[in-house]
Amino acid sequence: MVEPKALQAPQIPDTTPAFIFVKSEYENIKIDVADIRYMQGLKDYIKIYTQHSDKAILTLSSFKELLDKLPQQNFLRTHRSFIVNINAIRAVQKSKIVIDEIRIPIGDTYKDEVFKKLNIS
C-alpha cells in the first residue's frame, strides 16, 4: 500500500526587494529597504531618512514612484508629505507617529488607514 504524501502549502517566492536605487544628484544610490526610517515630501523632491545616516538622501521623485518600489506591507503613508517604515515606529500618539525622537504627523485623510494597518482601535 502506498502512503499518501504529506500535503504542503505551495511555496510562494518572496518578491520583497531588499534594496532600491534612487537618483540623487548625479548618481544612483543603493538603499537597503530595511534601513529606511521615513520619507518626507518637499514639492518635487523626497528626503529619505535612513537608520545609518543623520543626513537625508534627497531625490527628485514622487511618492507614487517610491511606493511602487517599496514593499506595501512595511510602508505606510501617514500624511500627504510623509511615508513611514512600520518597523521603525516606536510609538503612536493621538495624531503623531514617533520614530526615534521624531514626531511625524498623521493626516486626517490617512488616520483610518493608519490605525487599521497598525491594528489600533
Protein Blocks (a to p, Z undefined) as FASTA:
>chain_A
ZZdddddddddddfbdfbdcddehjaccdddfklpmbdcdehjbccdddfkbcbdcdddd
dfklmmmmpcfklgccfbfkbccdfklpmbdcfkbccehjbccdddfklmmmmmmmnopZ
Z
